[in-house]
Amino acid sequence: MSMRTLPLLFLNLGGEMLYILDQRLRAQNIPGDKARRVLHDIILTMFNKNFVEELFKPQELYSKKALRTIYDRLAHASIMRLNQASMDKLYDLMTMALKYQVLLCPRPKDVLLVTFNHLDAIKGFIQDNPALLHLVDETFRQLIETYRGLSAGEFQLIRQTLLTFFQDLHIRVSIFLKDKVQNSNGRFVLPVSGPVPWGTEVPGLIRMFNNKGKEVRTVEFQHGGNYVPAPKEGSFEVYGDRVLKLGTNMYSVNRPVETHTSGASKNLASQTQQSIAPNPLAKEELNFLAKLMGGMEIKKSSGPEPGFRLNLFTTDEEEEQATLTRPEELAHEVVNIQATQVCAGDPTSQFLFPSSSVITLTFKGPTFSSPISMNIVPIRTHR
């Protein structure tokens, strides 16, 4: 597992989230000033200096559940609100889009070009905000500084880490199905045509050399594809032609954003099983989330402003149906904790509860997708 994967995963998923939200804000005819504020607030939170500093520290990639919590927080960093079904759908679309892009990267290093395409598009959302443009440019420079010196093998490890993260996700997305780049089982169709990776030759020729390194014979073979040489290498600078189109906004044309509910339900069920299984990295993930969310300084404007709800489904009825079919295990979670009351004067005593009562703690807020209740049952002991 690469220790340098997290920034690329977060920035690319964040870019896909902004693409989808921008499309839905326009589709639901949200006033331009409100839509602009939503995108600007999310970008401000996403590229907060302290947050980005924590993100770029070498660290292992954490679970889908931990990252999902961050995107819940990001999506609600402004006056917009999503209900749980729409948030599930948003995250599904984000992850499947990025999985497709990583799979189709001609060479491992091109994952960085995909990230640059996302950041280029994000700058398009904030052209009239110099302060935000500066934050994105600083992230650009940090990406270049961090990844420019990595070897091809290190980029291959990053790509493999990303593919492992997406390995069990096979959600059907209507855009991919219509473009025939995804099968009905949710698996992607890999092309056998187009430009070959930069620095490589079009397949079809075998060269043979003698023990002195001199070419002595060539043999041609049929590769069954329609490959062409790469026109040029994409730019890895702050400004430039990326050449690669992966990571650009596929929702810029006017077509609906939707997934098939059967694939989404299957995915939710697998997420449920994952959340039930014990996680040996639970403590580290909590520390990780605390650090990252501590850097998310969400700035609210002064004065009350009414919020609004965004629907990722075509109709409210579809959204309600998706909420009803969501696995019950994901709706709430109750944790029972036995709290021991020790004798007075014991230096190890941390909490004192009346022995005859049950204390329930409920956690609510934008960090949690739904309220979490904890029933604390005190037990008196004598030492």
Buried (B, 14 or more C-beta within 10 A) or exposed (E): EBBBBBBBBBBBBBBBBBBBBBBBBEBEEBEEEBBBBBBBBBBBBBBBEEBBEBBBEEBBBBBBBBBBBBBBBBBBBBBBBBBBBBBBBBBBBBBBBBBBBBBBBBBBBBBBBBBBBBBBBBBEBBEEBEEBBEBBBBBBEBBBEBBEEBEEEBBBBBBBBBEEBBEEBBBBBBBBBEEEBBEEEBEBEEEEEEBBBBEEEBEEEEEEEEEEEEEEEEEEEEEEBEBEEBEEBBEBEBEEEBBBEBBBBBBEEEEEBBBBBEBBBBBBBBBBEEBEEEBEEEEBBEEBBEBBBEBBEBEEEEEEEEEBEBBBBEEEEBBEBBBEEBBEBBEEBEEEEEEEBBEEEEEEEEEEBEEEEEBEEEEEEBBBBEEBBBEBEBEEEEE
